[in-house]
Amino acid sequence: MSVFCFLQIETYNLKHEIESRFFDPLILFGESGFVFEEEGDEAETAGDHELQISRSLKVFNEFLNVIRRIVDLSKNIVYQMNGLY
């Protein structure tokens, strides 16, 4: 029973971590912050998309690590349920 309590606490902690760390960056992904998008010269904006993607790679890498933790936690829950059977 203590193992299931720990798994439930870990699930709650992961949910809280995802909400606090990743909700804002992912909800704003792809938004420039302007109310109206400016149609400008392509030479001025060359490389802007690459810069935005490179800035978001850290968030995506951290999100991937959290997803791996979720997979490991899910496997552990299934193994514990299988152990009860």
Sequence and secondary structure as in RCSB ss.txt:
>XXXX:A:sequence
MSVFCFLQIETYNLKHEIESRFFDPLILFGESGFVFEEEGDEAETAGDHELQISRSLKVFNEFLNVIRRIVDLSK
NIVYQMNGLY
>XXXX:A:secstr
 HHHHHHHHHHHHHHHHHHHHHHHHHHTTT  S SS     TTTSTTHHHHHHHHHHHHHHHHHHHHHHHHHHHH
HHHHHHHHH 
